Amino acid sequence: MKLSLKQKIAFGLGAVGKDMVYALSAGYVLYYYQDLLGIKASFVGLILMVARVFDAVNDPFMGIVVAKTKSKWGRFRPWLFTGTILNAFVLYALFAAPKTQGTGLLVYFAVIYILWGMTYTVMDIPYWSMIPAVTDTPKDRENLSVIGRTCAGVGSAIIQVGTMLSVSAFGGGSERAGFKIVALIVGIVFIVTEVICCLAVKETHRTKMETPTVKEMFKGLFANDQALVVVIGIVLINSALYITSNLIILFFKYDLGPASGSDWVGSYTLFSTVGGAFQIIGMMVIYPLLRKKLSNTQVLRVSLLGAMIGYLIIMALCFTGLSGNLILICIPGIIVFACNGMLSVLTTVFLSNSVDYGELKIGHREESVIFSMQTFVVKLASGISVAIAGVGLDIIKFQGNSDQTGEIVQQTASAITGLRLLMTIIPIVLLFVAFFFFKKRFKLTDEVAEENSRILREKKEEAEK
């Protein structure tokens, strides 16, 4: 059955809503609980790491639950709807913390954040898993995947660009109050978009849903050395990006804002808008252009080197007294974001190629195992990055600003220096390690990937004779 335009739009809206929720949590939890509520940043990082380890068990378990579900609404939509309602309420609770202090606030954050991760998984797993069940046309399946990933990027961009402006507009002088209203609005949008998706996108046939266990995920990964290389690369590259995204808001609030005397929220929003735009340009324009002249492995090296150079320029601007110039800071920011856009495309391509390699090496194809691991390691990178950022902020004795916008707390010179180093040196080190790790261990060049694909096609043709 061919998908209608209405169904494609509905599926895309579902991706917009769910990634608005994910981006708000991933991008602002550390800022909200450390800077506004005063929890030690290292504790926030610890809880995020614990939640990511829990996800390693929770994700495949939810896949099994969905696969065994039988209802008149199908396997996927009941969990998509239920998970959305639960997650929207938990998201609001996450950014509407009670005015308590000490152990009570620590326990509240730990419980609510882990619940947020659990309820998000309840709706995220069925959302992506339902694609083969709503259409049996390969072209439609591919198009639906592209629509989902593209619209997910739109949802993330909306949060990246609009959050702090909305917090300032709705907060009435209190960022804490502003986040509460923003979380409520995002939660409502989330429910509306997923309800539209549930009503319009229906299962047309029952498919076999592969649900690898935790043991199968790791066994399949370690049996495929090239998939392991790519997965480690994803952790290193994404950790570098997430460290920057978690600390850049503090840089604008406490470093660039006071240095330039400008409105830090407006400057941060402009930087995020330009950066997000060039991340998409890196994926959709620069990468295809470079591929006309360079191999994928060469584009990888260019992207890693470009990102490192961008971070070095940011650090140089900070330590030469030019960090207050927004235009100058945007230039290396554009380089970093564009390179990260290309790296996100490349790691997905390399992971796909590793599936063919694994089939030739171990004799059977393990797409579900490899791509289930990709979901987990992206979440793991998020946890690692917040843990590193959190511990780093505590080491440099970075002070929060309380829940009032008011007058921004004056940081010590050593804290500002430490913040600059945290958001530049650590990403450079991670990208440097990724560069040499790929150079030494990655074997799936374009020629090798094409040869592997050719061999598999020939084997399939022989088997069909």
C-alpha positions as CSV (number, residue, x, y, z in Angstrom):
1,M,0.0,0.0,0.0
2,K,1.4,3.4,-1.0
3,L,1.5,6.1,1.6
4,S,-0.6,9.3,1.2
5,L,0.8,12.8,1.5
6,K,-1.3,13.2,4.7
7,Q,0.3,10.1,6.3
8,K,3.8,11.4,5.4
9,I,3.1,14.8,6.9
10,A,1.6,13.2,10.0
11,F,4.7,11.0,10.5
12,G,6.9,14.0,10.0
13,L,5.0,16.0,12.6
14,G,5.5,13.1,15.0
15,A,9.3,13.5,14.6
16,V,9.1,17.2,15.1
17,G,7.3,16.9,18.4
18,K,9.4,14.0,19.8
19,D,12.7,15.7,19.0
20,M,11.5,19.0,20.5
21,V,11.1,17.1,23.8
22,Y,14.5,15.3,23.4
23,A,16.4,18.5,22.5
24,L,14.9,20.4,25.5
25,S,16.0,17.6,27.9
26,A,19.4,16.9,26.4
27,G,20.3,20.6,25.9
28,Y,19.0,22.3,29.1
29,V,18.9,19.8,32.0
30,L,22.4,20.6,33.1
31,Y,21.8,24.4,32.8
32,Y,18.5,24.2,34.6
33,Y,19.6,22.1,37.6
34,Q,23.2,23.4,37.9
35,D,22.9,27.1,37.1
36,L,19.4,27.8,38.2
37,L,18.7,25.3,41.0
38,G,22.2,25.0,42.4
39,I,22.8,21.3,42.2
40,K,26.4,20.3,41.8
41,A,27.1,19.8,38.1
42,S,29.0,16.5,38.8
43,F,25.8,15.1,40.4
44,V,23.8,16.0,37.3
45,G,26.4,14.3,35.1
46,L,26.4,11.2,37.3
47,I,22.6,10.8,37.1
48,L,22.7,11.2,33.3
49,M,25.4,8.5,33.1
50,V,23.3,6.1,35.3
51,A,20.3,6.8,33.0
52,R,22.3,5.9,29.9
53,V,23.5,2.6,31.4
54,F,19.8,1.9,32.3
55,D,18.9,2.6,28.6
56,A,21.2,-0.3,27.6
57,V,18.7,-2.6,29.2
58,N,15.5,-0.6,28.7
59,D,15.7,-0.1,24.9
60,P,15.8,-3.7,23.9
61,F,13.3,-4.6,26.6
62,M,10.8,-2.1,25.2
63,G,11.4,-3.6,21.7
64,I,10.4,-7.0,23.0
65,V,7.3,-5.6,24.7
66,V,6.2,-3.9,21.5
67,A,6.9,-7.0,19.4
68,K,4.6,-9.1,21.7
69,T,1.8,-6.5,21.8
70,K,-1.6,-7.5,20.2
71,S,-4.4,-5.0,20.0
72,K,-7.1,-3.7,17.6
73,W,-4.9,-0.6,17.3
74,G,-1.9,-2.7,16.3
75,R,1.4,-3.2,18.0
76,F,2.9,0.3,17.8
77,R,0.3,3.0,18.2
78,P,-0.8,2.0,21.7
79,W,2.7,2.5,23.0
80,L,3.4,5.6,20.9
81,F,0.3,7.2,22.4
82,T,0.8,6.0,26.0
83,G,4.5,6.9,26.0
84,T,3.8,10.4,24.7
85,I,1.2,11.2,27.4
86,L,3.5,9.9,30.2
87,N,6.6,11.6,28.8
88,A,4.9,14.9,28.4
89,F,3.9,14.9,32.0
90,V,7.4,13.9,33.2
91,L,9.0,16.5,30.9
92,Y,6.9,19.2,32.7
93,A,7.9,17.8,36.1
94,L,11.5,17.8,35.0
95,F,11.4,21.6,34.4
96,A,9.0,22.4,37.2
97,A,11.1,21.3,40.2
98,P,9.6,22.1,43.6
99,K,11.2,24.8,45.7
100,T,13.1,22.5,47.9
101,Q,16.8,22.2,48.6
102,G,19.4,19.6,49.7
103,T,18.7,15.9,49.6
104,G,15.1,16.3,48.6
105,L,16.0,18.1,45.4
106,L,18.7,15.6,44.5
107,V,16.3,12.7,44.9
108,Y,13.6,14.5,42.9
109,F,16.0,15.1,40.0
110,A,17.4,11.6,40.0
111,V,13.9,10.0,40.0
112,I,12.3,12.3,37.5
113,Y,15.2,12.2,35.0
114,I,15.3,8.4,35.0
115,L,11.5,8.3,34.6
116,W,11.9,10.8,31.7
117,G,14.3,8.4,29.9
118,M,12.1,5.4,30.5
119,T,8.9,7.1,29.2
120,Y,10.7,8.5,26.2
121,T,11.9,5.0,25.2
122,V,8.2,3.8,25.5
123,M,7.3,6.1,22.6
124,D,10.5,6.4,20.7
125,I,11.0,2.6,20.0
126,P,7.6,2.1,18.4
127,Y,7.8,5.3,16.4
128,W,10.8,4.2,14.4
129,S,9.9,0.5,14.5
130,M,6.5,1.0,12.9
131,I,7.9,2.1,9.4
132,P,7.9,-1.4,7.9
133,A,4.4,-2.1,9.1
134,V,2.7,1.0,7.6
135,T,3.9,0.4,4.0
136,D,5.3,-2.6,2.1
137,T,6.8,-0.4,-0.6
138,P,10.6,-0.1,-0.3
139,K,10.7,3.4,-1.8
140,D,8.0,4.6,0.7
141,R,9.9,3.1,3.6
142,E,13.1,4.9,2.6
143,N,11.2,8.2,2.1
144,L,9.4,7.8,5.4
145,S,12.8,7.3,7.2
146,V,14.2,10.4,5.4
147,I,11.1,12.5,6.4
148,G,11.4,11.3,10.0
149,R,15.1,12.2,10.3
150,T,14.7,15.5,8.5
151,C,11.7,16.6,10.6
152,A,13.5,15.4,13.8
153,G,16.2,18.0,12.8
154,V,13.5,20.7,12.5
155,G,12.2,19.9,16.0
156,S,15.7,20.0,17.5
157,A,16.4,23.3,15.7
158,I,13.2,24.9,17.0
159,I,14.3,24.2,20.6
160,Q,17.9,25.3,19.9
161,V,16.8,28.6,18.5
162,G,13.7,29.4,20.5
163,T,14.2,28.1,24.0
164,M,16.1,30.9,25.8
165,L,14.1,33.7,24.0
166,S,10.9,32.0,25.2
167,V,12.2,31.5,28.7
168,S,13.0,35.2,28.9
169,A,9.6,36.2,27.4
170,F,7.5,34.0,29.6
171,G,9.6,34.1,32.8
172,G,8.8,37.6,33.9
173,G,12.3,38.0,35.3
174,S,12.7,34.4,36.4
175,E,14.4,31.8,34.2
176,R,13.0,29.1,36.5
177,A,9.4,30.2,35.9
178,G,10.2,30.6,32.1
179,F,11.4,27.0,31.8
180,K,8.3,25.8,33.5
181,I,6.1,27.5,30.9
182,V,8.3,26.4,28.0
183,A,8.2,22.8,29.1
184,L,4.4,23.0,29.4
185,I,4.1,24.4,25.8
186,V,6.5,21.8,24.4
187,G,4.7,19.0,26.2
188,I,1.3,20.1,24.7
189,V,2.9,20.4,21.2
190,F,4.3,16.9,21.7
191,I,1.0,15.4,22.6
192,V,-0.8,17.1,19.6
193,T,1.8,16.0,17.0
194,E,1.9,12.4,18.2
195,V,-1.9,12.2,18.4
196,I,-2.0,13.4,14.7
197,C,0.6,10.7,13.9
198,C,-1.3,8.0,15.7
199,L,-4.6,8.9,13.9
200,A,-3.2,9.1,10.4
201,V,-0.4,6.5,10.3
202,K,-1.9,3.0,10.7
203,E,-0.4,-0.4,10.3
204,T,-1.4,-2.1,7.0
205,H,0.2,-5.4,7.6
206,R,2.0,-7.4,10.4
207,T,5.8,-7.7,10.1
208,K,8.3,-9.6,12.0
209,M,10.0,-7.2,14.4
210,E,13.6,-8.1,15.3
211,T,14.4,-7.3,18.9
212,P,18.0,-8.0,19.9
213,T,18.8,-8.5,23.5
214,V,21.6,-6.6,25.3
215,K,23.8,-9.7,25.0
216,E,23.1,-10.0,21.3
217,M,23.8,-6.3,20.8
218,F,27.3,-6.5,22.3
219,K,28.0,-9.9,20.9
220,G,27.2,-8.7,17.4
221,L,29.2,-5.6,17.9
222,F,32.4,-7.3,19.1
223,A,32.1,-9.9,16.3
224,N,32.2,-7.0,13.7
225,D,35.5,-5.1,14.3
226,Q,34.6,-2.4,11.8
227,A,31.2,-1.7,13.4
228,L,33.1,-1.5,16.7
229,V,35.4,1.1,15.3
230,V,32.5,3.2,14.0
231,V,30.6,3.0,17.3
232,I,33.7,4.1,19.3
233,G,34.1,6.9,16.7
234,I,30.4,8.0,17.2
235,V,31.0,8.1,21.0
236,L,34.1,10.3,20.6
237,I,32.6,12.7,18.0
238,N,29.2,13.1,19.6
239,S,30.8,13.6,23.1
240,A,32.8,16.4,21.7
241,L,29.7,18.0,20.2
242,Y,27.5,17.5,23.3
243,I,30.2,19.0,25.6
244,T,30.1,22.1,23.5
245,S,26.3,22.3,23.4
246,N,26.1,22.0,27.2
247,L,28.7,24.6,27.9
248,I,28.2,27.2,25.2
249,I,25.1,28.6,27.0
250,L,27.3,29.3,30.0
251,F,30.0,30.9,27.8
252,F,27.5,33.4,26.4
253,K,25.9,34.1,29.8
254,Y,29.1,34.6,31.8
255,D,31.9,35.3,29.3
256,L,30.8,36.8,26.0
257,G,27.7,38.7,27.4
258,P,29.6,40.6,30.1
259,A,32.6,41.2,27.8
260,S,30.5,42.7,25.0
261,G,27.9,44.4,27.2
262,S,25.1,42.9,25.0
263,D,22.0,40.9,25.6
264,W,23.5,37.4,26.1
265,V,20.2,35.6,25.3
266,G,19.9,37.3,21.9
267,S,23.6,36.6,21.1
268,Y,23.2,32.9,22.2
269,T,20.1,32.6,20.0
270,L,21.8,34.1,17.0
271,F,24.8,31.8,17.4
272,S,22.6,28.8,17.8
273,T,20.5,29.7,14.7
274,V,23.6,30.3,12.5
275,G,25.3,27.1,13.8
276,G,22.2,25.0,13.3
277,A,21.7,26.3,9.8
278,F,25.3,25.5,8.9
279,Q,25.1,22.0,10.4
280,I,22.3,21.3,8.0
281,I,24.2,22.9,5.1
282,G,27.2,20.7,6.1
283,M,25.0,17.6,5.7
284,M,23.0,18.5,2.6
285,V,25.4,20.8,0.6
286,I,29.0,20.7,1.7
287,Y,29.2,16.9,2.1
288,P,27.8,16.1,-1.4
289,L,30.1,18.8,-2.9
290,L,33.2,17.3,-1.2
291,R,32.2,13.8,-2.2
292,K,32.6,14.7,-5.9
293,K,36.3,15.2,-5.4
294,L,37.1,13.1,-2.2
295,S,36.5,9.7,-0.8
296,N,34.4,9.2,2.3
297,T,37.5,8.6,4.4
298,Q,39.1,11.8,3.1
299,V,36.0,13.8,3.9
300,L,36.1,12.3,7.4
301,R,39.6,13.5,7.9
302,V,38.8,17.0,6.5
303,S,35.8,17.2,8.8
304,L,37.7,16.2,11.9
305,L,40.6,18.5,11.1
306,G,38.2,21.3,10.3
307,A,36.3,20.9,13.6
308,M,39.6,20.9,15.6
309,I,40.7,24.1,13.8
310,G,37.4,25.7,14.6
311,Y,37.8,25.0,18.3
312,L,41.4,26.3,18.2
313,I,40.2,29.5,16.7
314,I,37.5,29.9,19.3
315,M,40.1,29.4,22.0
316,A,42.5,31.9,20.4
317,L,39.7,34.5,20.3
318,C,38.9,33.9,23.9
319,F,42.5,34.3,25.1
320,T,43.3,37.4,22.9
321,G,40.5,39.5,24.3
322,L,38.2,39.1,21.3
323,S,35.6,36.8,22.8
324,G,33.2,39.7,23.1
325,N,32.9,40.0,19.4
326,L,29.9,37.9,18.3
327,I,30.7,38.0,14.6
328,L,34.2,36.7,15.1
329,I,32.9,33.9,17.4
330,C,30.3,32.9,14.8
331,I,33.0,32.3,12.1
332,P,34.7,29.4,13.8
333,G,31.3,28.3,15.2
334,I,30.2,27.9,11.6
335,I,33.2,25.7,10.8
336,V,32.6,23.5,13.8
337,F,28.9,23.0,13.1
338,A,29.3,22.4,9.4
339,C,32.0,19.8,10.1
340,N,29.7,18.1,12.7
341,G,26.9,18.0,10.1
342,M,29.2,16.1,7.7
343,L,30.5,13.8,10.5
344,S,26.9,12.8,11.4
345,V,26.3,11.7,7.7
346,L,29.6,9.9,7.5
347,T,29.2,7.8,10.7
348,T,25.8,6.7,9.5
349,V,27.2,5.7,6.1
350,F,30.1,3.9,7.7
351,L,27.8,2.0,10.1
352,S,25.7,0.9,7.1
353,N,28.8,-0.3,5.3
354,S,29.9,-2.2,8.4
355,V,26.7,-4.3,8.1
356,D,27.8,-5.7,4.7
357,Y,31.3,-6.3,6.1
358,G,29.9,-8.2,9.1
359,E,27.7,-10.4,6.8
360,L,30.8,-11.4,4.8
361,K,32.9,-12.0,8.0
362,I,30.5,-13.9,10.3
363,G,28.0,-15.3,7.6
364,H,24.8,-13.5,8.6
365,R,23.4,-10.0,8.5
366,E,22.8,-8.1,11.8
367,E,21.3,-4.7,10.8
368,S,18.9,-4.6,13.8
369,V,21.8,-5.4,16.2
370,I,24.1,-2.8,14.8
371,F,21.6,0.0,14.5
372,S,20.1,-0.8,18.0
373,M,23.7,-0.2,19.3
374,Q,23.8,3.1,17.4
375,T,20.8,4.4,19.3
376,F,22.4,3.4,22.6
377,V,25.8,4.9,21.9
378,V,24.3,8.2,20.9
379,K,22.6,8.3,24.3
380,L,25.8,7.1,25.9
381,A,27.7,10.0,24.3
382,S,25.2,12.4,25.7
383,G,25.7,11.0,29.2
384,I,29.5,11.0,29.0
385,S,29.6,14.6,27.8
386,V,27.3,15.9,30.6
387,A,29.4,13.9,33.1
388,I,32.6,15.4,31.8
389,A,31.1,18.9,31.7
390,G,29.6,18.5,35.2
391,V,32.8,17.3,36.8
392,G,34.8,20.0,35.0
393,L,32.4,22.8,36.2
394,D,32.8,21.6,39.8
395,I,36.6,21.5,39.5
396,I,36.8,25.1,38.2
397,K,34.4,26.2,41.0
398,F,31.8,27.6,38.5
399,Q,29.0,29.3,40.4
400,G,25.3,29.1,39.4
401,N,23.1,32.2,39.1
402,S,20.0,31.2,41.1
403,D,16.6,31.1,39.4
404,Q,16.4,34.9,38.8
405,T,17.7,36.4,35.6
406,G,18.5,39.7,37.4
407,E,22.2,40.6,37.7
408,I,24.5,37.8,36.5
409,V,26.9,36.4,39.0
410,Q,30.4,37.5,38.6
411,Q,32.6,34.5,37.9
412,T,36.3,34.4,39.0
413,A,39.0,34.8,36.3
414,S,40.1,31.2,36.9
415,A,36.5,29.9,36.4
416,I,36.1,31.8,33.1
417,T,39.5,30.4,32.0
418,G,38.5,26.9,33.0
419,L,35.2,27.2,31.1
420,R,37.0,28.3,27.9
421,L,39.4,25.3,28.2
422,L,36.6,22.9,29.0
423,M,34.5,23.8,25.9
424,T,37.5,23.8,23.5
425,I,40.4,21.6,24.7
426,I,38.4,18.6,25.6
427,P,36.5,18.4,22.3
428,I,39.8,18.9,20.5
429,V,41.3,16.0,22.4
430,L,38.3,13.8,21.7
431,L,38.3,14.6,17.9
432,F,42.1,14.1,17.8
433,V,41.7,10.6,19.3
434,A,38.9,9.9,16.8
435,F,41.1,11.1,13.9
436,F,43.9,8.7,14.6
437,F,41.7,5.9,15.8
438,F,39.9,5.9,12.4
439,K,43.2,6.3,10.6
440,K,44.7,3.2,12.3
441,R,41.6,0.9,12.6
442,F,39.1,1.8,9.9
443,K,39.4,-0.4,6.8
444,L,36.1,0.2,4.9
445,T,37.2,2.6,2.2
446,D,34.9,3.4,-0.6
447,E,36.6,0.7,-2.7
448,V,36.3,-2.0,0.0
449,A,32.7,-1.1,0.6
450,E,31.8,-1.3,-3.1
451,E,33.6,-4.7,-3.3
452,N,31.8,-6.1,-0.3
453,S,28.4,-4.9,-1.8
454,R,29.3,-6.6,-5.2
455,I,30.2,-9.9,-3.5
456,L,26.9,-9.9,-1.6
457,R,24.9,-9.2,-4.7
458,E,26.6,-12.0,-6.6
459,K,25.9,-14.4,-3.7
460,K,22.2,-13.4,-3.6
461,E,21.9,-13.9,-7.4
462,E,23.5,-17.3,-7.1
463,A,21.2,-18.3,-4.3
464,E,18.1,-17.2,-6.3
465,K,19.1,-19.4,-9.3
